[in-house]
Amino acid sequence: METYLNLMLIRFGLVAGGLVVLALLIFAIALSLKRRGRLDEVRRYADPVVKAGLRAAAERVAGGRSGASQSRRQGGRR
């Protein structure tokens, strides 16, 4: 049991560390774009992509509550 808990703690640490590194990387990219004056341009291009992604995620969450997977609702095999 102790070995399992140690592995879970290590896994949590790796995931948390990865998220921190990812956040720092995104912050550094945004900061460099802002200094070059291109942040507004990137926002203009990224805005539709982010909205579409959030819309798809919301549909997936709302559709996931019915119990059937998306492929089954569309007649696909899973």
N, CA, C and O atoms as a MOPAC input file, in Angstrom:
PM7 MOZYME 1SCF
protein

 N      0.82500 1    -1.19700 1     0.00000 1
 C      0.00000 1     0.00000 1     0.00000 1
 C      0.86800 1     1.26000 1     0.00000 1
 O      0.55700 1     2.24700 1    -0.66600 1
 N      1.94300 1     1.20200 1     0.74900 1
 C      2.82500 1     2.36600 1     0.82500 1
 C      3.47300 1     2.65200 1    -0.53000 1
 O      3.64800 1     3.81000 1    -0.91100 1
 N      3.82500 1     1.59400 1    -1.24600 1
 C      4.43000 1     1.76700 1    -2.56900 1
 C      3.44700 1     2.43300 1    -3.51900 1
 O      3.81800 1     3.31800 1    -4.29100 1
 N      2.18700 1     1.99900 1    -3.45800 1
 C      1.14800 1     2.59000 1    -4.30900 1
 C      0.96900 1     4.07800 1    -4.00100 1
 O      0.87000 1     4.89900 1    -4.91300 1
 N      0.92800 1     4.41600 1    -2.72000 1
 C      0.76300 1     5.82100 1    -2.33700 1
 C      1.96400 1     6.65500 1    -2.77700 1
 O      1.80900 1     7.80100 1    -3.19700 1
 N      3.16100 1     6.07500 1    -2.67900 1
 C      4.35100 1     6.78100 1    -3.14900 1
 C      4.28100 1     7.04000 1    -4.64800 1
 O      4.61100 1     8.13300 1    -5.11000 1
 N      3.85100 1     6.03500 1    -5.40800 1
 C      3.71800 1     6.20800 1    -6.85800 1
 C      2.66800 1     7.25900 1    -7.20100 1
 O      2.85700 1     8.05200 1    -8.12400 1
 N      1.57300 1     7.26700 1    -6.46800 1
 C      0.52800 1     8.27000 1    -6.71600 1
 C      1.04400 1     9.67300 1    -6.38600 1
 O      0.73300 1    10.62800 1    -7.09900 1
 N      1.82300 1     9.80400 1    -5.32400 1
 C      2.38800 1    11.09700 1    -4.95000 1
 C      3.38900 1    11.56900 1    -5.99500 1
 O      3.42000 1    12.75100 1    -6.33700 1
 N      4.19500 1    10.66500 1    -6.49900 1
 C      5.15600 1    11.02300 1    -7.55000 1
 C      4.41000 1    11.44800 1    -8.80900 1
 O      4.77500 1    12.43500 1    -9.44800 1
 N      3.36300 1    10.70100 1    -9.16500 1
 C      2.58300 1    11.05200 1   -10.35300 1
 C      1.93800 1    12.42900 1   -10.19500 1
 O      1.94100 1    13.23000 1   -11.13000 1
 N      1.39100 1    12.69900 1    -9.02100 1
 C      0.78900 1    14.00800 1    -8.76900 1
 C      1.84400 1    15.11000 1    -8.88900 1
 O      1.58400 1    16.16000 1    -9.47700 1
 N      3.01800 1    14.87200 1    -8.34000 1
 C      4.09500 1    15.85900 1    -8.42100 1
 C      4.52100 1    16.12800 1    -9.85000 1
 O      4.77200 1    17.27400 1   -10.22200 1
 N      4.60400 1    15.07900 1   -10.65200 1
 C      4.97800 1    15.26100 1   -12.05100 1
 C      3.91500 1    16.02900 1   -12.82000 1
 O      4.24100 1    16.90600 1   -13.62000 1
 N      2.65200 1    15.71000 1   -12.58700 1
 C      1.57400 1    16.41600 1   -13.27900 1
 C      1.53100 1    17.88500 1   -12.84500 1
 O      1.41500 1    18.78000 1   -13.68200 1
 N      1.62500 1    18.12300 1   -11.54900 1
 C      1.60600 1    19.50500 1   -11.05300 1
 C      2.81600 1    20.28400 1   -11.56800 1
 O      2.68800 1    21.44200 1   -11.96600 1
 N      3.97700 1    19.65600 1   -11.56200 1
 C      5.17600 1    20.31400 1   -12.08300 1
 C      5.05800 1    20.61700 1   -13.56500 1
 O      5.48200 1    21.67800 1   -14.02200 1
 N      4.48300 1    19.68800 1   -14.31700 1
 C      4.27000 1    19.91500 1   -15.74700 1
 C      3.32500 1    21.07400 1   -16.00900 1
 O      3.54200 1    21.86400 1   -16.92800 1
 N      2.27400 1    21.17700 1   -15.20100 1
 C      1.33700 1    22.28900 1   -15.36400 1
 C      1.98500 1    23.62600 1   -15.03400 1
 O      1.71500 1    24.63200 1   -15.69100 1
 N      2.83700 1    23.63700 1   -14.02100 1
 C      3.53500 1    24.87600 1   -13.66700 1
 C      4.48500 1    25.28900 1   -14.78900 1
 O      4.54900 1    26.46400 1   -15.15100 1
 N      5.21900 1    24.32800 1   -15.33600 1
 C      6.13400 1    24.63600 1   -16.44000 1
 C      5.35800 1    25.12900 1   -17.66000 1
 O      5.78900 1    26.06900 1   -18.32800 1
 N      4.22500 1    24.50800 1   -17.95400 1
 C      3.39300 1    24.93600 1   -19.07500 1
 C      2.86700 1    26.35700 1   -18.86400 1
 O      2.86400 1    27.16000 1   -19.79800 1
 N      2.42800 1    26.66900 1   -17.66000 1
 C      1.93600 1    28.01300 1   -17.36300 1
 C      3.05500 1    29.04700 1   -17.50200 1
 O      2.83200 1    30.13300 1   -18.03500 1
 N      4.24300 1    28.71600 1   -17.03100 1
 C      5.37300 1    29.64000 1   -17.16200 1
 C      5.75700 1    29.84700 1   -18.62100 1
 O      6.11200 1    30.95600 1   -19.02100 1
 N      5.68800 1    28.79700 1   -19.40700 1
 C      5.99700 1    28.89900 1   -20.83100 1
 C      4.98700 1    29.78800 1   -21.55000 1
 O      5.37000 1    30.63400 1   -22.35800 1
 N      3.71900 1    29.60500 1   -21.26300 1
 C      2.67700 1    30.44100 1   -21.87800 1
 C      2.84900 1    31.89700 1   -21.45100 1
 O      2.69400 1    32.80500 1   -22.26800 1
 N      3.17000 1    32.12400 1   -20.17700 1
 C      3.38700 1    33.48100 1   -19.69000 1
 C      4.57400 1    34.12300 1   -20.39600 1
 O      4.51100 1    35.29500 1   -20.76900 1
 N      5.64700 1    33.37400 1   -20.58200 1
 C      6.83900 1    33.92500 1   -21.25200 1
 C      6.53500 1    34.26300 1   -22.71100 1
 O      6.98800 1    35.29100 1   -23.21400 1
 N      5.78300 1    33.41700 1   -23.38200 1
 C      5.42300 1    33.69100 1   -24.77200 1
 C      4.54300 1    34.93100 1   -24.85400 1
 O      4.75600 1    35.79100 1   -25.70800 1
 N      3.55200 1    35.02600 1   -23.96700 1
 C      2.66600 1    36.19900 1   -23.97300 1
 C      3.44900 1    37.47900 1   -23.67100 1
 O      3.19000 1    38.52100 1   -24.27200 1
 N      4.39200 1    37.40300 1   -22.75500 1
 C      5.19600 1    38.57200 1   -22.41000 1
 C      6.06900 1    39.02100 1   -23.57600 1
 O      6.18900 1    40.21600 1   -23.84600 1
 N      6.67200 1    38.06700 1   -24.25800 1
 C      7.50800 1    38.44200 1   -25.39900 1
 C      6.66900 1    39.00400 1   -26.54000 1
 O      7.10100 1    39.93200 1   -27.22400 1
 N      5.47200 1    38.45300 1   -26.75500 1
 C      4.58700 1    38.99600 1   -27.78900 1
 C      4.12500 1    40.40700 1   -27.43600 1
 O      4.00000 1    41.26500 1   -28.31100 1
 N      3.87400 1    40.63900 1   -26.15400 1
 C      3.44300 1    41.97100 1   -25.73000 1
 C      4.56200 1    42.99300 1   -25.93100 1
 O      4.30800 1    44.12300 1   -26.34700 1
 N      5.77400 1    42.60200 1   -25.64100 1
 C      6.89700 1    43.52100 1   -25.80900 1
 C      7.12900 1    43.86600 1   -27.27400 1
 O      7.56600 1    44.97200 1   -27.59500 1
 N      6.84000 1    42.92700 1   -28.15500 1
 C      7.00400 1    43.18500 1   -29.58600 1
 C      5.78300 1    43.86500 1   -30.19800 1
 O      5.81900 1    44.27300 1   -31.35900 1
 N      4.70700 1    43.98900 1   -29.43300 1
 C      3.51000 1    44.64700 1   -29.92900 1
 C      2.63000 1    43.76400 1   -30.79000 1
 O      1.80000 1    44.26700 1   -31.54800 1
 N      2.79800 1    42.46400 1   -30.68600 1
 C      2.02000 1    41.54200 1   -31.52000 1
 C      0.96900 1    40.76900 1   -30.73700 1
 O      0.33100 1    39.87500 1   -31.29400 1
 N      0.77300 1    41.08600 1   -29.47500 1
 C     -0.17000 1    40.33900 1   -28.64800 1
 C     -1.59800 1    40.52000 1   -29.14400 1
 O     -2.36700 1    39.55900 1   -29.15900 1
 N     -1.96800 1    41.72900 1   -29.54800 1
 C     -3.32300 1    41.96700 1   -30.04300 1
 C     -3.58300 1    41.19000 1   -31.33000 1
 O     -4.68600 1    40.68800 1   -31.54700 1
 N     -2.56500 1    41.09400 1   -32.18200 1
 C     -2.70700 1    40.33700 1   -33.42600 1
 C     -2.93700 1    38.85200 1   -33.13600 1
 O     -3.78300 1    38.21300 1   -33.76200 1
 N     -2.17900 1    38.31000 1   -32.18400 1
 C     -2.33400 1    36.90700 1   -31.81300 1
 C     -3.70100 1    36.67500 1   -31.18200 1
 O     -4.34200 1    35.65900 1   -31.45000 1
 N     -4.14800 1    37.59800 1   -30.35400 1
 C     -5.48400 1    37.47200 1   -29.75000 1
 C     -6.57000 1    37.45100 1   -30.81200 1
 O     -7.54100 1    36.70200 1   -30.70500 1
 N     -6.40300 1    38.26900 1   -31.82800 1
 C     -7.41200 1    38.33600 1   -32.88900 1
 C     -7.51300 1    36.99800 1   -33.62700 1
 O     -8.60800 1    36.57300 1   -33.99500 1
 N     -6.37100 1    36.33300 1   -33.84300 1
 C     -6.38000 1    35.03600 1   -34.52100 1
 C     -6.79500 1    33.89500 1   -33.58700 1
 O     -7.43400 1    32.94000 1   -34.02800 1
 N     -6.44100 1    33.98500 1   -32.31300 1
 C     -6.71200 1    32.89200 1   -31.37700 1
 C     -8.13700 1    32.92700 1   -30.83100 1
 O     -8.64500 1    31.89700 1   -30.38700 1
 N     -8.78600 1    34.07200 1   -30.85400 1
 C    -10.11900 1    34.19700 1   -30.26700 1
 C    -11.12800 1    33.22200 1   -30.87700 1
 O    -11.82000 1    32.54500 1   -30.11600 1
 N    -11.25400 1    33.11000 1   -32.20100 1
 C    -12.21700 1    32.14700 1   -32.74600 1
 C    -11.87900 1    30.69400 1   -32.40200 1
 O    -12.77700 1    29.87500 1   -32.21000 1
 N    -10.59200 1    30.37900 1   -32.32500 1
 C    -10.17800 1    29.01300 1   -31.99800 1
 C    -10.56400 1    28.67700 1   -30.55900 1
 O    -11.07500 1    27.59100 1   -30.28400 1
 N    -10.31700 1    29.61200 1   -29.64600 1
 C    -10.64700 1    29.38500 1   -28.24000 1
 C    -12.15300 1    29.26700 1   -28.06200 1
 O    -12.62500 1    28.39200 1   -27.33600 1
 N    -12.91800 1    30.14600 1   -28.72300 1
 C    -14.37400 1    30.07100 1   -28.61200 1
 C    -14.90400 1    28.74900 1   -29.14000 1
 O    -15.79600 1    28.15500 1   -28.53300 1
 N    -14.37000 1    28.27800 1   -30.25900 1
 C    -14.81200 1    26.99800 1   -30.82200 1
 C    -14.45200 1    25.84100 1   -29.88500 1
 O    -15.24000 1    24.91200 1   -29.70700 1
 N    -13.27800 1    25.90300 1   -29.29900 1
 C    -12.86600 1    24.86000 1   -28.36200 1
 C    -13.73300 1    24.82800 1   -27.11700 1
 O    -14.11600 1    23.75500 1   -26.65100 1
 N    -14.04500 1    26.00000 1   -26.57600 1
 C    -14.91900 1    26.05600 1   -25.40300 1
 C    -16.32400 1    25.58700 1   -25.73900 1
 O    -16.96500 1    24.90600 1   -24.93800 1
 N    -16.79900 1    25.94700 1   -26.91600 1
 C    -18.13300 1    25.51000 1   -27.33600 1
 C    -18.16900 1    23.98600 1   -27.47100 1
 O    -19.12700 1    23.34800 1   -27.03600 1
 N    -17.12800 1    23.40300 1   -28.07400 1
 C    -17.06900 1    21.95500 1   -28.22800 1
 C    -16.97900 1    21.25500 1   -26.87000 1
 O    -17.59700 1    20.21100 1   -26.66100 1
 N    -16.21000 1    21.83400 1   -25.95700 1
 C    -16.09200 1    21.24300 1   -24.62300 1
 C    -17.42400 1    21.31400 1   -23.88000 1
 O    -17.80000 1    20.36600 1   -23.19000 1
 N    -18.13500 1    22.42600 1   -24.01700 1
 C    -19.43200 1    22.55800 1   -23.35500 1
 C    -20.43600 1    21.56400 1   -23.92700 1
 O    -21.22300 1    20.98200 1   -23.18100 1
 N    -20.41700 1    21.36700 1   -25.24100 1
 C    -21.32400 1    20.39400 1   -25.84900 1
 C    -20.97800 1    18.98100 1   -25.40600 1
 O    -21.86300 1    18.15200 1   -25.19400 1
 N    -19.69600 1    18.71400 1   -25.26900 1
 C    -19.27600 1    17.38200 1   -24.84300 1
 C    -19.70500 1    17.10900 1   -23.40800 1
 O    -20.15600 1    16.01000 1   -23.08800 1
 N    -19.56200 1    18.11500 1   -22.54200 1
 C    -19.96800 1    17.94500 1   -21.14900 1
 C    -21.48500 1    17.79800 1   -21.06100 1
 O    -21.98700 1    16.93600 1   -20.34000 1
 N    -22.20400 1    18.62800 1   -21.78400 1
 C    -23.66400 1    18.56200 1   -21.74500 1
 C    -24.16400 1    17.26500 1   -22.37000 1
 O    -25.14000 1    16.68700 1   -21.89100 1
 N    -23.51700 1    16.80500 1   -23.41900 1
 C    -23.92800 1    15.56900 1   -24.07200 1
 C    -23.52800 1    14.33500 1   -23.29200 1
 O    -24.15900 1    13.28600 1   -23.42600 1
 N    -22.49900 1    14.44000 1   -22.48700 1
 C    -22.01600 1    13.30100 1   -21.72300 1
 C    -22.93400 1    12.91900 1   -20.58000 1
 O    -22.79400 1    11.82800 1   -20.02700 1
 N    -23.85100 1    13.76400 1   -20.21400 1
 C    -24.75100 1    13.47900 1   -19.09900 1
 C    -25.89700 1    12.57200 1   -19.48600 1
 O    -26.59300 1    12.06100 1   -18.60900 1
 N    -26.11700 1    12.35400 1   -20.78300 1
 C    -27.23500 1    11.51400 1   -21.20500 1
 C    -26.92700 1    10.03400 1   -21.04600 1
 O    -27.84400 1     9.21300 1   -21.06200 1
 N    -25.64900 1     9.67300 1   -20.89000 1
 C    -25.29200 1     8.28000 1   -20.67700 1
 C    -24.74000 1     7.60100 1   -21.90300 1
 O    -23.96800 1     6.65300 1   -21.76600 1
 N    -25.09500 1     8.03600 1   -23.09600 1
 C    -24.59500 1     7.42800 1   -24.32500 1
 C    -23.39500 1     8.21200 1   -24.82700 1
 O    -23.33500 1     9.43500 1   -24.70100 1
 N    -22.44800 1     7.49200 1   -25.39500 1
 C    -21.28600 1     8.19200 1   -25.93600 1
 C    -21.65900 1     8.87600 1   -27.23800 1
 O    -22.68300 1     8.56100 1   -27.84400 1
 N    -20.83300 1     9.80300 1   -27.66000 1
 C    -21.12300 1    10.58400 1   -28.85700 1
 C    -21.16900 1     9.70000 1   -30.09700 1
 O    -22.00400 1     9.91700 1   -30.97500 1
 N    -20.28900 1     8.70900 1   -30.18300 1
 C    -20.27600 1     7.85700 1   -31.36700 1
 C    -21.53400 1     7.00000 1   -31.44400 1
 O    -22.00300 1     6.69800 1   -32.54100 1
 N    -22.08100 1     6.60700 1   -30.31500 1
 C    -23.31300 1     5.82600 1   -30.32900 1
 C    -24.49800 1     6.67900 1   -30.75600 1
 O    -25.39600 1     6.19300 1   -31.44400 1
 N    -24.50900 1     7.94100 1   -30.35500 1
 C    -25.61100 1     8.81000 1   -30.74500 1
 C    -25.57400 1     9.07500 1   -32.25200 1
 O    -26.61100 1     9.28900 1   -32.87900 1
 N    -24.37500 1     9.05800 1   -32.81900 1
 C    -24.24600 1     9.32100 1   -34.24900 1
 C    -24.30000 1     8.04500 1   -35.06300 1
 O    -24.12500 1     8.09300 1   -36.28100 1
 N    -24.53600 1     6.90300 1   -34.43200 1
 C    -24.64800 1     5.65300 1   -35.16000 1
 C    -23.32600 1     4.95100 1   -35.39100 1
 O    -23.28800 1     3.95200 1   -36.11000 1
 N    -22.25400 1     5.43100 1   -34.81600 1
 C    -20.94300 1     4.82800 1   -34.98800 1
 C    -20.73400 1     3.68900 1   -34.02000 1
 O    -21.52100 1     3.49400 1   -33.09400 1
 N    -19.66200 1     2.93000 1   -34.23800 1
 C    -19.35200 1     1.82400 1   -33.35300 1
 C    -18.28700 1     2.24400 1   -32.38000 1
 O    -17.40800 1     3.04400 1   -32.70200 1
 N    -18.37100 1     1.69800 1   -31.18700 1
 C    -17.35400 1     1.99200 1   -30.19100 1
 C    -17.10800 1     0.80100 1   -29.33500 1
 O    -16.27700 1     0.85400 1   -28.42900 1

